[in-house]
């Protein structure tokens, strides 16, 4: 189904059936396609289709078998040309923001470049004090099973930040505890609050574990819908 400059395809992998969408392209029922990495949009309502979807994977690339490259996108009739320097492109209502954390994602030709905020590996994490009655990042990650569903408080520095993905702001914090080798030095947070890279923040919220949003977005532990205060 094509509408508002996007084509929606229902793909049967043999084990799962999923909906995906990309900038409008030519495809027919029975074609074999490869869906590139994308952002899952849960409980998505398409106004132009007047249809609800349990989940749609919005992606920059859907390749039709037998073609030499990703299906060529077509802009809606009358849409002005877009260039790689354009930064104010309007996405369909409810479309999740695209993030540089989606490694390997292929964007349609002419799509404006997308950027995220990720700290350099040597960001200073010294002097970050444990929150009052709170836990460290390492303690939360290591005890995630026991902490599932419980409210915790943690202080850390924002080392990665992407806004507006699935209607939430996503950040990663570190406090100097844990190690990359043990994968217990970083904690993912979703929130309605705005922050920026390098902020020291106080986070309060409930622990969620084994979250799978699809399209490679899997988290063994995270804090969802947290109250985040910049200190």
N, C-alpha and C positions, 0 to 999 in steps of 0.2 A: 504494500500500500504506500503510495506517495502522496505527500501533502505538505504544504508550507515549506517546500524546499528540502524535505527529508523523505527518505524511503525506509519503511519499516519492513523487516523480514522475520518470519517465524522459522527458526532453524531447528531441525531434528537431528541430534547427534547420534541417535541410536539408543542412547540411555536417558537423554534429557531433551526437552523441547523448550526453547527460549526465544524471546523477542529481542531483536537488535535493531538499531537505527543508525544511519549515516547520511551525509549530504546526498541529495537525490541522485540516483544512478539507475541504469538499466538492468533489470533482472526479471526472471520469470519463474513460475512454479516448476520445481524439478531441478533447477540449477544447483550445482554444488558450490558453496561459498565458504570462504574463510573469514571469520570475524576477528578483527584486530583488537588489541586491548582497549578497554573503555571503562566508563563510569556507570555502575548500576543505579538506576533510578527506581526506587520501590514505590508502589502504590501511585503510579504515574497516570495522570489524566491528560489526554491529548485533546485540547479544545478544538483543533481543526478536524480531528476524526470523531470527536464526541464519543471517546472510548476510554475505558479504564484498563490499565495493564497492572498485573501484580508486580512485574519488574521489567524494565527495558534497559538494555545495555547500549548507551550512546557511545559510539566509537568514531574515530577519524578515518577508519579504513575497513571496507568490506570488499573482498576480492572475489570475483566470479571466476570459477574454473574455466580455463580455455582462453582467458584474456591475458594480455602481456603484462598488465599491471593492475593496481587497484582500480576498481570501477570509477570512471571519470565522473566527478560531481557536476551537477547542473544547478545553477542558481535559479531562484524563482523568476518568472517573467518580470522584466522591468527592474530587477535588482541591480544596483550599480556594481561595477567591478570592484574586487577587493584585492589589496596588495599585502605583501608580507610585512609592511610597516604599519598597517592599520591596527589600531588597538581598541577601537570602539565597536567592534562587530557585535551585532545583536543576535543572541541565540534564541531559539524558540522558548516560549514561556515554560518555566519549570525545568529547562535544560540544566544539568549539573555543570558547574564550572570545570574546565579541563585543567589538569595539573601536571607540572613537570615531573611529578613522582610516578606518572604512568609511563614507566620506561618502555621504550620500543614502540610507542604509539606513533602511527603514521597519520599525519594530518592531510586533509585534502589540499591540492594545489591552490595557492593563494590564501590559505587560512592564515590569519595573523599568528605570529609566534606566541607561544604560551610560556609563562614563567612562574616559578614558585620561589619560595624563600627557604633556602637550606643553608645551615651554618657550615663554615669551614671545619675540617676535622679537628683543628687545634683550638676551638673556642674555649675560652677560660671558664672552668667550672669550679674554681676554688672559692672558698668562703661562703658557699651556699648552706645556710643553716637549716637543720631539720625543723619543720613546722611544729608549733606547740600541739602536743597530743597527736602528732602526725607520724607518718612513716616515710622512709626513703624510697626512691624508685626501686632499688634492688630488693628491699623487703616486700614491696608490693608484687613484683614479678615473681619472686621466689615462693611467696605464700599465696599466689593467685587463687588456687583451688579453695583454700580455706576462707578467702576474702570475697568470694563470688557473692554478689548481691548486697555486700556491706558497704557502708559509707566510709570513705577514708579522706584524709587531708594530706597533701604532699606539696612541698615547695620545690621548684626547679627552674631552670633556664630554658626558654624556648629555642630549640635548635632547628626546628622545621615548622613551617606554617603555610597552610593553604586555606583560603576563605571560600565559602559558598559552595562546597561540594555536598550534594544531596541536602541542601538547605541548612548546612551546619559549617562551622569553622573547625578545621582539623589542625592540631598542633602536636608536636613531640617535645617532651621535656626531658632534661637530664639534670642530675644534681651532683655528679661526680662519683656516685656509688655504682657498684657493679662493673662489669667488663663487657666489651664487645664480643670476646671469645665465648662467654657464657650467655650472651644475649639477654642480659638482665640489667642493662644500663640505660634503657630508653623506654619511655612510656607514652602511649598514644592517648590523646584527649579529644573529645568533641565537645563543642560549646557554642552558645549564641554570642558570647563575649568576643570583642575584638582585641587582638594582641599584635605584637610585631616581633620579628626575629631579635633575639638577645634579651628580651624582657625577662625579669625575674617575676614569676607568678606563683600565687597561692591557689591551689586547686582543691575543690571539695566536690565529691560525687561518688556514685556507686560503681563498684567494680563489675565489669562484664568479662567473661572468658569465652574462648573458642568461638569468636565471632567471624562469620564468613559472609561477606557482602557480595561475593562473586567477582569475576574478572580479576582474580589474583589478590583481592583485598581481604586478607585473612589476618586475624589478630588473636594471639593466645591470651592476651589480657589488654584491657583498655578501660578508660573511664568515660562513660557516655553522658552527654548533656550536663556537663559539669559547670559549677559556678567558678569562674576564673577571675581572680583579682590581680591586676598588675601592681607590683609593689615598687 
